[in-house]
Amino acid sequence: MTGLLLVRGARQLLTLRGPAGPRRGAAMRSLGIIENGAMLIQDGLITNVGPASRVEHLGLARRARVVDAAGRIVMPGFVDSHTHLLFGQPRLNDYEQRIEGRSYGEIAAAGGGILSTVRAVRGTTSRRLTAQGQAALRQMARHGTTTVEAKSGYGLDEGSELKMLRILRALDGEPLELTSTFLGAHAVPPEYEGKADNYIYWLAGHLLPLVASKRLARYADVYCDSGAFALHQAQIYLAAARESGLGLRVHASQFANLGAVQLAVGMGAASVDHLEAAGAAEVHALSGAPTIATLLPGSSFHLGLGRYAPARALIDGGAAVALASDYNPGSSPTCSMQMVLSLACAQMKMTPAEAITAATVNGAHALGVQAQVGTLEAGKQADFLLLDASDYREAPYYFGVNHVAATFKRGEMIYRDKDVSLT
C-alpha cells in the first residue's frame, strides 16, 4: 500500500507527542491523546495527525484510501528493544525442571540453560534458523510489534555467531524493522571452560572488530552478573566494542549487583537491561542518565523469581524506563508486548500510560531510532496499531488477550483481522 492513506474513526489516537528526549517521571503519563482523531499518511510517512474535523477535510485526505478505525484505539507500534530471536529449539526440559523446583543455576550446571541452546544453534542450519525467525517475527507483528532488536549470543564461536548475525541482517524488513546486537559475551563457551578471561580477550581482539568491520551489528552486549561475566571482563569487552564503533548494551543486575549498571552508565551504554536485583545505588546511577533502563518482566514471570525490577523507584527517581519482551527460550518465551504491559502494571506498579510510553517511544530511544518510530507525528514512519478497545487502559487490563485488529509498518498493513475495513 503506497500513496495516500487516511486513518479515521479513532476513539482515542495516542500520538505520544512530547519532549524530544526519552520520557521520564510525570512525562511518562502523557500519551498525547486525541479523541476522535485521524491521521494522514503519504508514501509510508505521516503527514498530518489531529482531530478528524480538521484532518479529514484536507485536500489530500479526500483522495486517500481509508482505514476505518471504527471507534478503536490507534497507537504507535510497539518497539521491542530486547529479544533473543534465534535459538534453534525451546528449552522444554528446563521449563519442566523449574516447575519441579530446580533453580536456574542448578539447571545450567546439569547441562541446561544457555549452553544447551548454544548446542542447539550450532547444530541448526541457517535455513531452519531463518524459518524460525520469520515465524517469530510474524507472531510479533500479529501482537503489535513493528520494530525489534535481536541479539546473537547463542553461537559463542566465530562461525555460529556470524551465522546468526547474517540471518538477522537478512530478516530486517521481513516484515519488521530489526536492529542487530552482537552478544558474544553471553556465556563462556565449552571450549573456554575455566578460561573466561581468555575468551573475553579473544572477543575483544578478534571477533568484535570482525563483526564491526562486516557491519553485522549496530550494538554489542555483555551479560555481567553472577554466573556470567565479571565486571573487569565486561569492561574489557565494552571498551573494545566502543573502539570498534559499536554502541553498547548491558545485561545487568538480574540476579546480583556487580557494579554493571554503574559501568554501563559510565561508558555511555544505550541501555542497561533486566535490573531485577537493582537497589538504591543502581537507581541513583540511572537518575537523569541518558542510558535507558530496559525492564523485562516476562523473565521474572516465567522464571518464577518472585521479584521484579523496581520500576516505581526508577521512574520516580528520574530514570528513563523502557519495556521489552526478552523473547528467548529459557526465561521469556513470549512474543506479546501486550502481556509485558500487563505484567508491568500488575507486578511493577507502572500505570497503563507509563507502560505504553515505555513500550513505544522509550524503546525507540533505547535503539536510537526515535527519529523514525515510537510516536505518531508528522515526518515519522507510519508504524501504528488498531486495538480492539475503546480505552487504552484495556490493553494491559485484559491480560493474555491479543487486542490487535491491525498492524501497519510504514503504512503497509502487515497484519489484519477480518473485521478491519480498508477502502
C-alpha positions as CSV (number, residue, x, y, z in Angstrom):
1,M,0.0,0.0,0.0
2,T,1.7,3.2,-1.2
3,G,0.4,6.6,-1.9
4,L,-2.2,8.2,0.4
5,L,-3.8,6.6,3.4
6,L,-6.3,8.2,5.8
7,V,-6.9,6.6,9.2
8,R,-10.1,7.9,10.6
9,G,-12.7,7.0,13.3
10,A,-10.2,6.6,16.2
11,R,-11.9,6.9,19.5
12,Q,-8.5,7.6,21.0
13,L,-5.5,8.3,18.9
14,L,-2.4,8.0,21.1
15,T,0.3,10.2,19.5
16,L,2.9,10.0,22.3
17,R,3.9,13.6,21.3
18,G,6.1,15.2,23.9
19,P,9.7,16.2,24.8
20,A,12.5,15.4,22.4
21,G,14.4,13.1,24.7
22,P,13.3,9.9,26.4
23,R,10.3,10.4,28.7
24,R,10.9,10.5,32.5
25,G,8.8,10.9,35.6
26,A,5.5,12.6,35.1
27,A,6.1,12.9,31.3
28,M,5.7,9.1,31.0
29,R,2.0,9.5,31.8
30,S,1.3,11.9,28.9
31,L,0.2,10.0,25.8
32,G,-0.8,12.9,23.7
33,I,-4.3,11.5,23.2
34,I,-6.6,12.9,20.5
35,E,-10.3,12.0,20.9
36,N,-11.9,11.2,17.6
37,G,-8.5,11.5,15.9
38,A,-7.4,11.0,12.3
39,M,-4.0,10.6,10.6
40,L,-3.0,11.2,7.0
41,I,-0.1,9.2,5.5
42,Q,1.8,9.6,2.3
43,D,4.2,7.0,0.9
44,G,4.7,5.4,4.3
45,L,5.3,8.7,6.3
46,I,2.9,10.5,8.5
47,T,2.0,14.0,7.1
48,N,-0.8,15.1,9.5
49,V,-2.2,14.0,12.8
50,G,-5.1,15.7,14.6
51,P,-8.8,15.9,15.2
52,A,-10.9,14.2,12.5
53,S,-12.7,17.5,12.0
54,R,-9.5,19.0,10.6
55,V,-7.6,16.1,9.0
56,E,-10.5,14.6,7.1
57,H,-11.1,17.9,5.3
58,L,-7.5,18.3,4.0
59,G,-7.3,18.2,0.2
60,L,-5.1,15.1,0.2
61,A,-7.4,13.3,2.6
62,R,-10.2,13.4,0.1
63,R,-8.1,11.3,-2.4
64,A,-6.8,8.8,0.1
65,R,-7.7,5.2,0.7
66,V,-9.4,4.9,4.1
67,V,-8.7,2.8,7.1
68,D,-11.8,3.0,9.3
69,A,-10.7,2.5,12.9
70,A,-14.4,2.2,13.8
71,G,-14.1,3.5,17.3
72,R,-10.9,1.6,18.1
73,I,-7.6,2.8,19.7
74,V,-4.9,3.9,17.3
75,M,-1.4,4.0,18.8
76,P,2.3,3.6,17.8
77,G,3.6,0.1,17.1
78,F,5.5,-1.5,19.9
79,V,9.3,-1.1,19.9
80,D,10.6,-4.4,21.4
81,S,14.1,-3.4,22.3
82,H,15.5,-6.6,23.8
83,T,15.0,-10.1,22.2
84,H,17.0,-13.2,21.5
85,L,15.2,-14.1,18.3
86,L,17.1,-17.1,17.1
87,F,17.5,-20.1,19.4
88,G,17.0,-23.4,17.5
89,Q,14.6,-25.0,19.8
90,P,12.6,-24.3,23.1
91,R,14.1,-25.3,26.4
92,L,11.2,-27.5,27.5
93,N,13.3,-29.7,29.8
94,D,14.5,-26.6,31.7
95,Y,10.9,-25.5,32.0
96,E,9.7,-28.7,33.5
97,Q,12.7,-28.9,35.9
98,R,11.9,-25.4,37.2
99,I,8.3,-26.5,37.8
100,E,9.8,-29.4,39.9
101,G,11.8,-27.0,42.0
102,R,15.3,-26.7,40.4
103,S,16.9,-23.3,40.3
104,Y,18.2,-21.5,37.2
105,G,21.7,-22.2,38.3
106,E,21.1,-25.9,39.1
107,I,19.6,-26.4,35.6
108,A,22.6,-24.8,34.0
109,A,25.0,-26.8,36.0
110,A,23.2,-30.0,34.9
111,G,23.7,-29.2,31.2
112,G,20.7,-27.0,30.6
113,G,20.5,-23.2,30.4
114,I,22.2,-21.0,27.8
115,L,24.8,-23.7,26.8
116,S,22.1,-26.1,25.8
117,T,20.8,-23.5,23.4
118,V,24.3,-23.0,22.2
119,R,24.5,-26.6,21.3
120,A,21.1,-26.4,19.5
121,V,22.1,-23.3,17.5
122,R,25.4,-24.7,16.4
123,G,23.6,-27.8,15.2
124,T,20.8,-26.0,13.3
125,T,21.1,-25.0,9.7
126,S,20.8,-21.4,8.6
127,R,17.7,-22.3,6.7
128,R,16.0,-23.6,9.8
129,L,17.1,-20.7,11.9
130,T,15.8,-18.3,9.3
131,A,12.4,-20.0,9.2
132,Q,12.2,-19.9,13.0
133,G,13.0,-16.2,13.0
134,Q,10.4,-15.5,10.3
135,A,7.7,-17.3,12.3
136,A,8.5,-15.4,15.4
137,L,8.5,-12.0,13.6
138,R,5.1,-12.8,12.1
139,Q,3.8,-13.5,15.7
140,M,5.3,-10.3,16.9
141,A,3.6,-8.3,14.1
142,R,0.4,-10.0,14.9
143,H,0.7,-8.9,18.5
144,G,1.6,-5.3,17.6
145,T,5.4,-5.1,17.5
146,T,6.7,-3.1,14.5
147,T,10.4,-2.6,15.5
148,V,12.5,-5.1,17.2
149,E,16.1,-5.6,18.5
150,A,17.6,-9.1,18.2
151,K,20.8,-10.5,19.6
152,S,23.2,-13.2,18.7
153,G,24.9,-14.9,21.7
154,Y,23.8,-18.5,21.2
155,G,26.7,-19.4,19.0
156,L,29.7,-18.3,21.0
157,D,32.2,-19.3,18.3
158,E,33.1,-17.4,15.2
159,G,31.2,-19.4,12.6
160,S,27.9,-19.7,14.7
161,E,27.9,-16.0,15.8
162,L,28.4,-14.8,12.2
163,K,25.8,-17.2,11.1
164,M,23.3,-15.7,13.5
165,L,24.1,-12.1,12.6
166,R,23.9,-12.7,8.9
167,I,20.4,-14.3,9.4
168,L,19.3,-11.3,11.5
169,R,20.5,-8.9,8.8
170,A,18.5,-10.9,6.2
171,L,15.4,-10.8,8.4
172,D,15.5,-7.0,8.6
173,G,12.3,-5.8,7.0
174,E,10.7,-9.2,6.9
175,P,8.3,-7.6,7.9
176,L,9.6,-5.8,10.9
177,E,12.5,-3.3,11.2
178,L,15.3,-5.2,13.0
179,T,18.3,-3.8,14.9
180,S,21.1,-6.4,15.4
181,T,23.2,-6.7,18.6
182,F,26.3,-8.9,18.9
183,L,26.1,-10.7,22.3
184,G,29.3,-12.6,22.1
185,A,29.8,-12.2,25.9
186,H,26.6,-14.1,26.8
187,A,28.2,-17.1,28.4
188,V,31.6,-18.8,28.5
189,P,31.5,-21.4,25.7
190,P,32.6,-25.0,26.5
191,E,35.9,-24.6,24.6
192,Y,36.9,-21.9,27.1
193,E,35.6,-23.5,30.3
194,G,37.7,-22.2,33.2
195,K,39.3,-19.6,30.9
196,A,36.8,-16.7,30.8
197,D,39.5,-14.1,30.6
198,N,41.0,-15.7,27.5
199,Y,37.6,-15.8,25.9
200,I,37.0,-12.1,26.6
201,Y,40.4,-11.2,25.2
202,W,39.6,-13.3,22.0
203,L,36.3,-11.5,21.6
204,A,37.9,-8.1,22.2
205,G,40.8,-8.6,19.9
206,H,39.3,-10.6,17.1
207,L,35.5,-11.2,16.9
208,L,34.3,-7.7,17.9
209,P,36.4,-5.9,15.3
210,L,35.4,-8.6,12.7
211,V,31.7,-8.1,13.4
212,A,32.1,-4.3,13.2
213,S,34.1,-4.4,10.0
214,K,31.4,-6.5,8.3
215,R,28.7,-4.2,9.7
216,L,26.8,-7.2,11.0
217,A,25.6,-5.4,14.2
218,R,24.8,-1.9,15.5
219,Y,25.4,-2.8,19.1
220,A,27.4,-5.1,21.3
221,D,26.0,-6.5,24.6
222,V,27.6,-8.3,27.6
223,Y,25.9,-10.3,30.4
224,C,27.6,-9.1,33.6
225,D,26.0,-10.9,36.5
226,S,26.6,-13.8,38.9
227,G,27.1,-17.0,36.9
228,A,28.1,-14.9,33.8
229,F,30.9,-12.4,33.3
230,A,32.7,-10.4,35.9
231,L,32.9,-6.6,36.0
232,H,36.5,-6.4,34.7
233,Q,35.7,-8.7,31.9
234,A,32.6,-6.7,30.9
235,Q,34.7,-3.5,30.9
236,I,37.3,-5.0,28.6
237,Y,34.6,-6.2,26.2
238,L,32.7,-2.9,26.2
239,A,35.8,-0.9,25.7
240,A,36.7,-3.0,22.6
241,A,33.2,-2.7,21.3
242,R,33.3,1.1,21.6
243,E,36.7,1.2,20.0
244,S,35.2,-0.8,17.1
245,G,32.4,1.7,16.6
246,L,29.6,-0.3,18.1
247,G,27.0,1.0,20.5
248,L,26.8,-0.6,23.9
249,R,24.2,-2.5,25.8
250,V,24.5,-4.4,29.1
251,H,22.6,-7.3,30.8
252,A,22.9,-6.3,34.4
253,S,21.5,-6.9,37.9
254,Q,19.3,-9.8,37.0
255,F,20.5,-11.8,40.0
256,A,23.2,-9.7,41.7
257,N,24.7,-6.2,41.7
258,L,28.3,-6.4,40.5
259,G,28.6,-2.7,39.5
260,A,27.4,-3.4,35.9
261,V,24.8,-0.6,36.0
262,Q,27.3,2.0,37.1
263,L,29.8,0.7,34.4
264,A,27.1,0.9,31.7
265,V,26.2,4.5,32.6
266,G,29.8,5.5,32.9
267,M,30.6,4.1,29.5
268,G,27.6,5.7,27.8
269,A,25.7,2.5,27.1
270,A,22.4,3.0,25.2
271,S,20.6,0.7,27.6
272,V,21.1,-1.4,30.7
273,D,18.6,-4.3,30.8
274,H,17.0,-6.6,33.5
275,L,17.6,-4.8,36.8
276,E,15.5,-7.2,38.9
277,A,18.1,-7.1,41.7
278,A,18.8,-3.3,41.4
279,G,18.9,-1.3,44.6
280,A,19.2,2.3,45.6
281,A,22.7,2.7,44.2
282,E,21.6,1.5,40.7
283,V,18.5,3.7,40.8
284,H,20.7,6.7,41.7
285,A,23.1,5.9,38.9
286,L,20.3,5.9,36.3
287,S,18.6,9.0,37.6
288,G,18.8,11.5,34.8
289,A,21.3,9.4,32.8
290,P,21.0,9.0,29.0
291,T,21.2,5.2,29.5
292,I,17.8,3.7,29.2
293,A,16.7,1.2,32.0
294,T,15.1,-1.6,30.0
295,L,12.9,-3.8,32.2
296,L,11.9,-7.3,31.3
297,P,9.1,-8.5,33.5
298,G,8.4,-11.6,31.2
299,S,11.6,-13.1,32.5
300,S,10.7,-12.7,36.2
301,F,7.2,-14.1,35.5
302,H,8.4,-17.2,33.5
303,L,11.3,-18.0,35.9
304,G,9.1,-17.5,39.0
305,L,11.6,-15.3,40.6
306,G,9.2,-13.7,42.9
307,R,10.7,-10.3,42.3
308,Y,10.6,-7.7,39.6
309,A,12.7,-4.7,38.6
310,P,12.0,-1.6,40.8
311,A,10.1,0.3,38.1
312,R,8.4,2.7,40.5
313,A,11.7,3.7,42.2
314,L,13.3,4.1,38.8
315,I,10.5,6.2,37.3
316,D,10.1,8.3,40.4
317,G,13.9,8.7,40.6
318,G,14.1,10.2,37.1
319,A,15.4,7.2,35.1
320,A,14.2,6.7,31.5
321,V,12.4,3.4,31.6
322,A,11.7,1.1,28.6
323,L,9.9,-2.3,28.5
324,A,10.8,-5.2,26.3
325,S,9.8,-8.8,25.9
326,D,13.2,-10.5,26.3
327,Y,11.9,-13.1,23.9
328,N,14.1,-16.2,24.4
329,P,13.8,-19.9,25.0
330,G,14.9,-20.0,28.6
331,S,13.3,-17.2,30.6
332,S,10.8,-15.4,28.5
333,P,9.2,-17.3,25.5
334,T,6.7,-14.6,24.6
335,C,6.2,-12.5,21.5
336,S,3.5,-10.4,23.2
337,M,4.3,-6.9,24.3
338,Q,0.7,-6.6,25.5
339,M,1.5,-9.3,28.1
340,V,4.6,-7.3,29.0
341,L,2.3,-4.3,29.6
342,S,0.0,-6.4,31.9
343,L,3.0,-7.6,33.9
344,A,4.4,-4.1,34.2
345,C,1.2,-2.7,35.6
346,A,0.2,-5.6,37.9
347,Q,3.6,-6.6,39.2
348,M,5.8,-3.5,38.9
349,K,3.0,-0.9,39.6
350,M,3.5,1.1,36.4
351,T,0.4,2.9,35.2
352,P,-1.0,1.9,31.9
353,A,0.2,5.2,30.4
354,E,3.7,4.7,31.7
355,A,3.8,1.2,30.4
356,I,2.7,2.3,26.9
357,T,5.3,5.0,26.9
358,A,8.0,2.6,28.0
359,A,7.0,0.1,25.2
360,T,7.0,2.7,22.4
361,V,8.9,6.0,22.5
362,N,11.4,5.0,25.2
363,G,12.0,1.7,23.5
364,A,12.8,3.7,20.4
365,H,15.3,5.8,22.3
366,A,16.9,2.6,23.6
367,L,17.6,1.6,20.0
368,G,18.5,5.1,18.7
369,V,15.6,5.1,16.2
370,Q,13.5,7.7,17.9
371,A,13.6,10.0,14.9
372,Q,11.8,7.4,12.8
373,V,9.4,5.5,15.2
374,G,7.9,5.4,18.7
375,T,5.4,8.3,18.3
376,L,2.7,9.3,15.7
377,E,3.9,12.7,14.4
378,A,4.4,14.3,11.0
379,G,7.6,13.2,9.4
380,K,7.8,9.8,11.2
381,Q,7.1,6.4,9.8
382,A,3.5,5.3,9.8
383,D,4.1,2.4,12.2
384,F,0.8,2.0,14.1
385,L,-1.8,-0.3,15.5
386,L,-5.5,-0.6,15.7
387,L,-6.5,-2.0,19.1
388,D,-10.0,-3.6,19.6
389,A,-10.6,-1.4,22.7
390,S,-12.4,1.8,23.4
391,D,-9.9,2.9,26.1
392,Y,-6.1,2.4,26.0
393,R,-6.1,1.0,29.6
394,E,-7.9,-2.1,28.3
395,A,-4.6,-3.2,26.7
396,P,-2.9,-4.2,30.0
397,Y,-6.2,-4.8,31.9
398,Y,-7.3,-7.8,29.8
399,F,-4.1,-9.8,30.3
400,G,-3.2,-12.6,27.9
401,V,-5.5,-11.2,25.2
402,N,-4.4,-10.0,21.8
403,H,-6.2,-6.8,21.2
404,V,-4.5,-6.0,17.9
405,A,-7.0,-5.7,15.0
406,A,-4.4,-4.5,12.5
407,T,-0.7,-3.7,12.4
408,F,0.9,-1.2,9.9
409,K,4.5,-0.8,9.1
410,R,5.4,2.3,7.0
411,G,1.8,2.5,6.0
412,E,1.7,-1.1,4.9
413,M,-0.8,-3.4,6.6
414,I,1.3,-6.4,7.8
415,Y,-1.5,-8.0,9.9
416,R,-5.2,-7.6,9.7
417,D,-8.2,-9.1,11.5
418,K,-11.1,-9.9,9.1
419,D,-13.2,-7.1,10.6
420,V,-10.9,-4.2,9.7
421,S,-12.2,-2.0,6.9
422,L,-9.8,-0.7,4.2
423,T,-11.4,1.1,1.2
